Amino acid sequence: MNEISLLDAFGPDATELPDHARLAARERLLAECRTPSAGTRLRSAGGRRTRGFSRRWTLAGAGLVLAAGAAAVVLPRLTRPTPDESAGSVELVAASTPEFPYTVPGLGKPTFTAEPNSPIMAVYAQPDGSEVVLAPLAAPPDEYVKGEREITVDGRPGRIVTGKKESGEVMFVALRWEHRPGVWLSLTKAGHNATEEFVLALAHAVVDQPQSVGFKLTIGLVPKGWRLGMFKDDGAILSYVDPKAPSRVLTANWTPQPDTSRDDQIEGFESVETVTVGGKRVKLVRAAEFWRLSAVLPDGSGFTLMASRSFRANQVVAVAGSVRLTKS
């Protein structure tokens, strides 16, 4: 794709991508990501580098990068707690397994993902390499995007838009509709072969049939009242966040090999102590803004746990002891 094609497809005069279409494009890019490896870095949402969370990216094309927006995984910022977020102010309870409440029959088993502060999305991979993305909407759409028009689905209101390049090639078809009274969903088919007829047929087929959102990595203990914040790679990276204090975050990241990076290179390093997790001695690092613990799983792979300083040290150890690797 040359510079002119990029402008035609994604410049100021191109069809505007609604949020659900943008997330679908982003998901196509994330699907190209390889397994995280230990020892490299990612930036947190606040711009700081955090060791132990890493990705190798395969860029599926410059146009997809532009459509996806900022494609790097952005972890919730772990900030210094305020006085009302002092240590010991969390209570650990058993975590529940989240479910996705809808199913599209005939598309096979989806994978699931969740962006920070966004609902869980079901991503159905298609044989031609494209995806169908289904997600709930928090509220009826209150704004139109360029090219979107009103439509009815089973007698209920909706809006549909087809995104095209200047050449006429279809990039996506995105539908937002009232699935049942008061419940709105979005469904996007990304790819050059997307059609409104196909998307509408899928919308008619959507049923209220919950699906278990299986994670590669599970955390058995989480703070009471905290909710799932985000996850990637079917739960190889996942986080829980306190909805009343978003700076309080618990994040786990699975890696094929245990992290062996030096503790004193962690930003804000204060101290380290040796603790026991799963019968093995591991190091618990206290930094200025978070706790960090890397441990080994029974299959030899590893995980890194990061928790806000609102946790006590023994609570971080208890959470780490509850981490499990799901058998594939």
Secondary structure, 3 states (H helix, E strand, C coil): CCHHHHHHHHCCCCCCCCHHHHHHHHHHHHCCCECCCCCCEEEECCCCEEECCCCECCCCCHHHHHHHCCCCCCECCCCCCCHHHCCCCCCEEECCCCEECCECCCCCCCEEEECCCCCEEEEEECCCCCEEEEEEECCCCCCCCCCCEEEEECCEEEEEEEEECCCCCEEEEEEEEEEECCEEEEEEEECCCCCHHHHHHHHHHCECCCEECCCCEEECEEECCCEEEEEEHHHCEEEEECCCCCCCEEEEEEECCCCCCCHHHCCCEEEEEEEEECCEEEEEEEECCEEEEEEECCCCCEEEEEEECCCCHHHHHHHHHCEEECCC
